[in-house]
Amino acid sequence: MSESAATKTVPGGRAVPRSAETVAVIGAGASGLCTAKHLIEAGLDVTVYEIGTQVGGLWCYMNDSGRSSAYRTLHINTAKNMTNFSDFRFRDEVQRFPSHWDMHAYLEEYAGHFGVTERIEFESEVVAVTPLFEPDAGDPKWELETVDGRKRVFDSVCVCTGHLTRPMHVPEFRDGFRGEYVHSHDYKEPDPFIGKRICVVGVGNSAVDIASDVCVYAERCVLVARTGVWIAPKLLFGVAFTDITEWFMKGWVPEWFRNRALKFLIWCVHGDMKKLGLPPVTRKVHPTSSATVVSDIAYDRIFVKQGIDGVEGKTLHFADGAAEEFDVLIAATGYLIELPFLSPGIAPIENNGVKLYKRIVPPDWPGLYFIGMTNITTALNVNYEHQAKWTREFILGNAVLPSREEMRADIEAQDEFVRTNYKTTPRHAIEEEHLRYFPALKRSLREAVVRGRRLAPSAA
């Protein structure tokens, strides 16, 4: 095949594959399995690299990959009818809010049903992904190397390693506290904490789950909420809360109405968040969901504080002036993005975010895609499916990316939206509201398909 027939020239003079034939998918968690499934269906030669011995990633409890943050009592926050992939439903007997065991079994079935399992190379840690071309010229090729020294060249690489693996430690807590320090990543069950005085720092989903987990066994349990949050219930009127909110969580419904309706429903179930001791919500925040934590606070099993001003030995000095001694500090303080197999020049991490067009593409490096590098406001599997289908069209050559300048401008616009609307925290650096993000993906894909058709005659 001639070079002109194999590639398309896109704005800026870059050459990209008309139809990439070989694709590496790094990671066999939910995002990697979903991505591989859609690429395999399109007829591509897909190889999935998995560091451990099992599929499921996060949802494989005690995963030998060492990358799972799942704890024994973990359940998903969205009902199963919202969480499943669109073309593969949970079994009828699976509970309404599946556990990590249910999720792992589901992902195993999904991988087997769609022929992904046979494409997975287990115990194959990727240590390097290297471009074999210059950004402005040449047919994009990527060399992937595993820890055992094996190397293989691919037309495209999809990074599906997630962003919930490397704990984000607060040095003052980790280094200053003289009791037992545990990051939520390493928390698995409440048994080791029976009869102890425990402080849980954070108010995200893991924090409230863990606090509810340990509070019934602890001598005392304090939850430190450093920012305001809306804690959504799991059920309302016997119906999954997410099933009810789906009625008005539509793009055509005005945002002000969606927000008021959501806050009203939460207030109907939990009342005023400030009366629970939580700080007021002053800017947009990533949602938290719990079936139990509000009751635990009401029953004085959990006591809420609004910040820690200092650490002295085993004593924590709180923002309200109180000081207490604790045996255990559990830091549910989030995660840092890490991409150890990529050069920082390819995918630089800034303020715990990666500069990616539509959260998927690094502007300078065709053939490299990231799936799941977002904090999304809906079920994660829904996001993976949207991103995988979008990515597939570019890998197949059916769509062409805009110029690097246009992609960088789009990235900056999204970063500005986050800066303007959300509290400046590492957690929100990759925040995406699905009612904005999914339509934007669809629009950009339509434009990219038109761009590809327009360029096709000159590339033939």
Secondary structure, 3 states (H helix, E strand, C coil): CCHHHHEEEECCCEEEECCCCEEEEECCCHHHHHHHHHHHHCCCEEEEECCCCCCCHHHCCCCCCCCCCCCCCCECCCCHHHHCECCECCCCCCCCCCEHHHHHHHHHHHHHHCCCHHHEECCCCEEEEEECCECCECCCCEEEEECCCCEEEECEEEECCCCCCEECCCHHHHHHECCEEEEHHHCCCCHHHCCCEEEEECCCHHHHHHHHHHHCCCCEEEEECCCCCCEECCEECCEEHHHHHCCCCCCCCCHHHHHHHHHHHHHHHHCCHHHHCCCCCCCECCCEECCCHHHHHHCCCCEEECCEEEEEECEEEECCCCEEECCEEEECCCEECCCCCCCCCCCCEECCEECCECCCECCCCCCEEECCCCEECCCHHHHHHHHHHHHHHHHCCCCCCCCHHHHHHHHHHHHHHHHHHECCCHHHHHEECHHHHHHHHHHHHHHHHHHHHHHHHHHC
